[in-house]
Amino acid sequence: MQNKNNISRDENRLFFLYLQDLNETEKPMPLNERHTAILAIVNETGSIGVSELAKEFGVSEVTIRKDLTLLEKNGAIYRAHGRAIRLNPYINDRDINIKEKQQIAQKKAIGEYAAKMIQPNDSILIASGTTVMFLAREIVPQEHLTVITSAMNVSTYLSRNKDIDVIQLGGIARNSSESVVGHYAEEMLSNFACSKLFIGVDGIDVEYGLSTTNLLEASLNRQMIDASQKTIVLTDSTKFSFRGFSKICDIDLIDQIVTDRGIPQHVMRQLEERGIEVTVLDV
């Protein structure tokens, strides 16, 4: 019996030494290095789950959650639904006078490209926003053009051209966007059918869809999509992976996106996998 106890103690001692040696040769990545690596992955993918990161670094999910808490406190990432996201995806309403001074070169190029998509004797819808105003400035109608719009600034600009019939939707005027929203605008749209809708957005996220910061504007934009054969999103690349307060529609309801080369590559791959045509302009 004594010999058996000695053998058991010897085996336990050997197993302990084996574990000690294993811990010394397979130490986890230092904290600062792991944080740097996490940030690199998030920047590349846009977002990634806790469980995926735990597998990637061979640590527990508890450890990863602690890592993400520290990174979020430092403003390096944003956490939502068990995932690490590159930036806070939620945005607030901004005045049109502020937005029109941002990404000017990109918006101008997008507007120029979109204007060339308009056909002779076309009937189109133009939603509100600063990017669509750049489109309006580039429109040179071939023969005749009919434009239905919620944007008062677009209506004012295009109505100067004798070859363009402008139908201004009526409703509640929004000062921050110089556009109209509400029941009357939506009711008017039920009487029209257009070939194309050119729409700007406050946020575009592959999972969440298109969004804006105003509830009534989102509702009107949904009606515009229903009244159009083709929906074309005009957006600079800063809007990707962001979400406004009000969802307009799922990403699958749009046909084409015109943007600039700043679009994240992982987002472009996801959009193309969904069958959405993405036009990237070299600005």
C-alpha positions in Angstrom: 0.0 0.0 0.0 2.9 2.4 0.8 4.5 1.8 -2.5 1.2 2.6 -4.3 0.9 5.9 -2.4 4.5 6.8 -3.3 3.8 6.1 -7.0 0.7 8.3 -6.8 2.6 11.2 -5.3 5.3 10.9 -7.9 2.8 10.9 -10.7 1.1 14.0 -9.3 4.4 15.8 -8.9 5.4 15.0 -12.5 2.0 16.2 -13.8 2.4 19.5 -11.8 5.8 20.0 -13.3 4.4 19.4 -16.8 1.7 22.0 -16.3 4.2 24.5 -14.9 6.4 24.0 -18.0 3.4 24.3 -20.3 2.4 27.6 -18.7 5.9 28.9 -19.1 6.2 28.0 -22.8 2.7 28.9 -23.8 2.1 32.2 -22.1 -0.7 34.4 -23.5 0.0 37.5 -25.5 0.9 40.5 -23.4 -2.1 42.8 -22.7 -0.9 45.8 -24.8 0.0 43.5 -27.7 -3.5 41.9 -27.6 -5.2 45.3 -27.5 -3.2 46.4 -30.5 -4.1 43.2 -32.4 -7.8 43.5 -31.4 -7.9 47.1 -32.8 -6.3 45.9 -36.0 -8.9 43.2 -36.5 -11.8 45.6 -35.7 -10.4 48.2 -38.2 -10.2 45.5 -40.9 -13.6 43.9 -40.3 -15.6 46.8 -39.0 -17.0 44.6 -36.1 -16.3 41.3 -34.5 -17.9 39.2 -31.8 -16.5 38.4 -28.3 -16.5 34.6 -29.0 -14.5 35.1 -32.2 -11.9 37.2 -30.5 -11.6 34.6 -27.7 -10.9 31.9 -30.2 -8.4 34.1 -32.1 -6.3 34.8 -29.0 -6.8 31.6 -27.1 -8.2 33.3 -24.0 -11.6 33.3 -22.3 -14.6 35.4 -23.3 -14.3 37.0 -19.8 -10.8 38.2 -20.7 -11.9 39.6 -24.0 -14.8 41.5 -22.4 -12.4 43.1 -20.0 -10.2 44.0 -22.9 -13.1 45.6 -24.8 -14.2 47.5 -21.7 -10.8 49.1 -21.4 -10.6 49.9 -25.1 -14.1 51.4 -25.0 -13.2 53.6 -22.0 -10.2 54.9 -24.1 -12.5 55.7 -27.0 -10.8 53.2 -29.3 -13.9 51.1 -30.0 -17.6 50.9 -29.4 -19.4 47.9 -27.9 -22.9 46.7 -28.9 -24.7 43.4 -28.6 -21.6 41.4 -27.7 -19.5 42.8 -30.5 -16.6 45.3 -30.9 -17.4 48.0 -33.4 -14.9 50.4 -34.9 -16.8 53.6 -34.1 -20.0 54.5 -32.3 -22.5 53.7 -35.1 -25.3 56.0 -33.8 -25.5 59.5 -35.2 -27.5 62.6 -34.3 -29.3 65.1 -36.5 -27.1 67.9 -38.0 -28.1 71.1 -39.7 -27.9 71.1 -43.5 -25.6 74.2 -43.3 -23.0 72.1 -41.5 -23.3 69.0 -43.6 -23.0 70.8 -46.9 -19.5 72.0 -46.0 -18.3 68.4 -45.4 -16.9 66.0 -48.0 -17.5 68.6 -50.8 -15.2 67.0 -53.4 -16.7 63.6 -52.9 -20.3 64.9 -53.0 -19.6 66.9 -56.2 -18.1 63.9 -58.0 -21.1 61.7 -56.8 -23.5 64.4 -58.1 -21.8 64.6 -61.5 -21.9 60.8 -61.9 -25.5 60.5 -60.9 -26.6 63.3 -63.3 -25.3 61.2 -66.2 -27.7 58.4 -65.2 -30.7 60.5 -66.1 -32.3 59.6 -69.4 -34.1 61.8 -72.0 -37.8 62.5 -70.9 -37.1 60.8 -67.6 -39.3 61.0 -64.5 -37.3 60.9 -61.3 -37.6 61.3 -57.6 -35.1 63.2 -55.5 -35.1 62.9 -51.7 -33.6 65.4 -49.3 -30.0 65.9 -48.2 -26.8 67.7 -49.2 -25.5 65.1 -51.6 -28.7 65.2 -53.7 -28.3 69.0 -53.9 -25.0 68.4 -55.6 -26.8 66.2 -58.1 -29.4 68.9 -58.7 -26.6 71.4 -59.6 -25.2 69.0 -62.2 -28.5 68.1 -64.0 -28.6 69.2 -67.7 -31.9 67.7 -69.0 -31.9 65.9 -72.4 -35.1 67.0 -74.0 -37.4 67.1 -71.0 -37.3 66.0 -67.4 -39.9 65.6 -64.6 -38.6 65.8 -61.0 -40.6 65.0 -57.9 -38.8 66.1 -54.7 -39.3 66.6 -51.0 -36.2 68.9 -50.9 -37.2 72.6 -51.1 -33.7 73.7 -52.1 -33.7 71.2 -54.9 -37.1 72.4 -56.1 -36.0 76.0 -56.0 -32.9 75.3 -58.0 -34.3 73.1 -60.7 -37.5 75.2 -61.3 -35.3 77.8 -63.0 -34.8 75.4 -65.9 -37.6 75.6 -68.5 -36.9 72.0 -69.6 -37.6 70.6 -66.1 -41.1 70.2 -64.6 -40.7 70.2 -60.8 -43.4 68.7 -58.5 -42.7 69.9 -55.0 -44.2 67.6 -52.3 -46.2 69.3 -49.6 -46.2 68.8 -45.9 -44.3 69.8 -42.7 -41.2 71.9 -43.4 -38.0 70.7 -41.7 -35.7 73.6 -41.1 -32.6 71.4 -40.5 -32.9 69.7 -43.9 -34.8 72.3 -45.9 -37.3 69.5 -46.9 -40.9 68.5 -46.3 -42.2 65.4 -44.5 -45.5 64.1 -43.3 -48.8 62.6 -44.4 -49.6 65.0 -47.2 -46.2 64.3 -48.9 -46.7 60.6 -48.6 -50.3 60.8 -50.0 -49.1 62.8 -53.1 -46.5 60.1 -53.8 -49.2 57.4 -54.2 -50.2 59.1 -57.5 -46.8 58.8 -59.1 -44.5 56.2 -60.6 -40.9 57.1 -61.4 -38.0 55.4 -63.1 -35.4 56.3 -60.4 -35.1 57.5 -56.9 -31.9 59.3 -55.9 -31.7 59.3 -52.1 -29.1 60.4 -49.6 -28.8 58.9 -46.1 -27.5 59.7 -42.7 -26.3 56.1 -42.2 -25.8 52.9 -44.2 -25.1 49.7 -42.5 -25.2 46.3 -44.2 -27.1 44.6 -41.3 -29.3 47.5 -40.2 -30.0 49.0 -43.6 -30.5 52.6 -44.6 -31.4 55.2 -42.0 -31.9 58.8 -41.2 -32.2 60.8 -38.0 -35.8 61.8 -38.5 -38.8 59.5 -38.0 -41.1 61.3 -40.6 -38.3 61.5 -43.2 -37.7 57.8 -42.9 -41.4 57.1 -43.5 -41.5 59.4 -46.5 -38.3 57.8 -48.0 -40.0 54.4 -47.7 -42.9 55.7 -49.8 -40.4 57.1 -52.3 -38.8 53.6 -52.7 -42.2 52.1 -53.3 -42.9 54.7 -56.0 -39.7 54.0 -57.9 -38.5 51.3 -60.2 -34.8 51.7 -59.1 -33.4 53.1 -55.9 -30.0 54.7 -56.1 -28.2 55.7 -52.9 -25.8 58.7 -53.2 -23.5 58.8 -50.2 -20.0 59.7 -49.4 -18.0 57.0 -47.6 -18.2 58.6 -44.2 -21.8 57.3 -43.8 -20.9 53.6 -43.9 -21.4 51.5 -40.8 -23.4 54.3 -39.1 -27.0 54.2 -38.0 -29.5 57.0 -37.7 -32.4 57.0 -35.3 -35.0 55.9 -37.9 -34.6 53.0 -40.3 -35.6 53.6 -43.9 -35.4 50.1 -45.3 -33.3 46.9 -45.4 -30.2 47.0 -47.5 -31.7 44.5 -50.0 -34.3 47.0 -51.2 -31.7 49.2 -52.9 -30.3 48.7 -56.3 -27.2 50.8 -56.6 -24.8 52.8 -54.4 -22.6 55.6 -55.7 -19.8 56.6 -53.3 -16.1 57.4 -53.1 -13.0 55.2 -52.7 -13.1 55.7 -48.9 -15.7 52.9 -48.6 -14.3 50.2 -46.3 -13.3 47.1 -48.3 -15.2 44.7 -46.0 -18.4 46.7 -46.5 -18.0 46.7 -50.2 -17.5 42.9 -50.2 -20.6 42.5 -48.1 -22.7 44.7 -50.4 -21.5 43.0 -53.6 -22.3 39.6 -52.0 -25.9 40.9 -51.5 -26.1 41.6 -55.3 -26.0 45.4 -54.9 -24.2 47.4 -57.6 -21.5 49.6 -56.0 -20.0 52.4 -58.0 -16.8 53.7 -56.4 -15.5 57.1 -57.7 -11.8 57.9 -57.5 -12.0 61.3 -55.8 
